[in-house]
Amino acid sequence: MIEKTIQFYTEKEEEFVNLLVRIGTRKAVAKTLMFLAKMKDATSRTIELGADLRQSEVSVAMNYLAGKGWAHYREVPPEKKGRPIKIWNLNVPVEKILDAISREKQDELDARLEMIRRVRSFT
């Protein structure tokens, strides 16, 4: 039998994820970001298990993080036959990612406020 250790989020990490979700970040992205911030290197499978996500959610979250330039992977040949294994990690420190999310949310808020001003100008 193979023995593996499974990581679980602390209360503080759960609160971090919940706050990101409340400001509009997708839950899978928030959980994946928190997992990678703590684990440094992880396969998609370890992210699935540790962040309690399905494979498709991890895939979407990783594509989002990679598309933003926040995460990248390297491929490692498998121990046996099969596809290479992707080892994911963050490209950018979490603080800078949070700064980027903050700027993005501020821009969204500014755009909404501008729309409200424009609507008021019609009355």
C-alpha positions in Angstrom: 0.0 0.0 0.0 1.2 3.5 -0.9 1.1 6.1 1.9 0.4 9.7 0.9 -0.1 12.8 2.9 -3.1 15.0 2.1 -3.0 18.7 3.0 -6.1 20.5 4.3 -6.7 24.3 4.6 -6.5 26.0 8.0 -9.2 28.3 9.1 -7.1 31.3 8.0 -6.5 29.8 4.6 -10.3 29.1 4.2 -11.0 32.7 5.1 -8.5 33.9 2.5 -10.3 31.7 -0.1 -13.7 33.0 1.0 -12.6 36.6 0.8 -11.3 36.1 -2.7 -14.6 34.5 -3.7 -16.6 37.4 -2.1 -14.7 40.0 -4.2 -15.5 38.1 -7.3 -12.7 35.6 -7.9 -13.9 32.2 -9.0 -13.8 29.6 -6.2 -11.6 27.2 -8.1 -9.1 29.9 -8.9 -9.1 31.1 -5.2 -8.6 27.5 -3.9 -5.9 26.8 -6.5 -4.1 30.0 -5.8 -4.1 29.3 -2.0 -2.9 25.7 -2.6 0.0 26.8 -4.9 0.9 29.6 -2.5 1.5 27.0 0.2 2.8 24.0 -1.8 5.1 25.7 -4.3 5.2 22.8 -6.7 2.1 20.6 -7.4 0.7 18.3 -10.0 -2.9 18.8 -11.1 -3.8 15.6 -9.2 -2.3 17.0 -5.9 -4.2 20.2 -6.5 -7.4 18.3 -7.0 -7.0 16.4 -3.7 -5.6 19.2 -1.6 -8.0 21.9 -2.8 -11.0 19.6 -3.0 -11.7 20.3 -6.6 -12.6 18.3 -9.7 -10.1 17.8 -12.5 -12.0 20.1 -14.8 -12.1 22.9 -12.2 -8.3 22.6 -11.7 -7.8 22.7 -15.4 -9.9 25.9 -15.8 -8.2 27.5 -12.8 -4.7 26.7 -14.0 -5.5 27.9 -17.5 -6.7 31.2 -16.0 -3.6 31.6 -13.7 -1.3 30.7 -16.6 -3.1 33.1 -18.9 -2.5 35.9 -16.5 1.1 35.0 -16.3 0.9 34.1 -12.7 1.6 30.3 -13.0 3.5 28.0 -15.2 4.4 24.4 -15.5 7.3 22.2 -16.4 6.8 18.7 -17.7 8.4 15.7 -16.1 8.6 12.3 -17.8 6.3 9.7 -16.1 7.8 6.8 -14.1 6.2 4.4 -16.5 4.5 4.8 -19.8 2.2 7.7 -20.5 2.0 11.4 -20.8 4.5 13.7 -19.2 3.4 15.0 -15.8 2.9 18.8 -15.4 4.4 20.3 -12.3 2.7 23.7 -11.6 4.0 26.6 -9.6 3.5 30.3 -9.2 5.5 32.6 -11.4 4.7 35.6 -9.3 4.6 36.1 -5.5 1.1 36.0 -4.0 1.4 39.6 -2.9 1.8 40.8 -6.5 -1.1 38.6 -7.6 -3.3 40.2 -4.9 -2.2 43.6 -6.1 -3.2 42.7 -9.6 -6.6 41.4 -8.5 -7.0 44.6 -6.4 -6.3 46.8 -9.5 -8.6 44.7 -11.6 -11.5 45.0 -9.1 -10.9 48.7 -8.7 -11.1 49.2 -12.5 -14.3 47.3 -12.6 -15.8 49.4 -9.8 -14.7 52.6 -11.5 -16.3 51.4 -14.8 -19.6 50.7 -13.0 -19.6 54.1 -11.2 -19.0 55.8 -14.6 -22.0 53.9 -16.0 -24.1 55.1 -13.1 -23.0 58.7 -13.8 -23.9 58.3 -17.4 -27.3 56.9 -16.6 -27.9 59.9 -14.2 -27.0 62.3 -17.0 -30.1 61.1 -19.0 -32.5 62.2 -16.3 
